[in-house]
Amino acid sequence: MSLRLFAALSIPDYVAERLLPLMKGVGGAKWRPRENLHLTLRFFGELAEPVAEDLDSELEAATRHHKPFDIRLKGAGTFGGADPHALWIGAASSEPLTQLAAACEKAARRVKLKPEPHRFTPHVTVAYLSGASLDRVQRFEQELARFETPPFRVESFGLYSSMTRKSAPSLYRLEAEYPLLG
């Protein structure tokens, strides 16, 4: 058996409550439900259980010395260039967040996973797009360019499994949680 895994920060309810009203007005957008809002640190992909167990140990070891920190969500963007496929709300620049993502990458490499091909762009995906108007997508980005949430404390992160479904949002399950005890 295998698991489709990713490491992520959960989004507190008071922050998610600021995101949910923004999630409208773009035709062709499949808005994410509240329970799917998270900030991905590293997507690992489909892993056999023995590799997933090794990854769990490596994540715990790689992040045990990281301290809790504050972050805030800020601005908006897309993935996909001229043919966007996702809308996201970004995270303000944060050295501790970047270091935590790098630690997750190192853990992945220690269990022989391929390097992440993309530069870490901290974000919360709010919608996947299918046939969305480029003008409306750009307007969404522009309208939220100055959007900012209050800071929230990151005291842990999780290893989540993801089960994709054909006509419904993916189901995520917390498999392990790693406190930042630094």
Summary of the structure (lengths in Angstrom):
residues: 182
radius of gyration: 16.4
end to end distance: 34.0
largest distance: 46.3
contacts: 522
relative contact order: 0.27
helix: 30%
strand: 40%
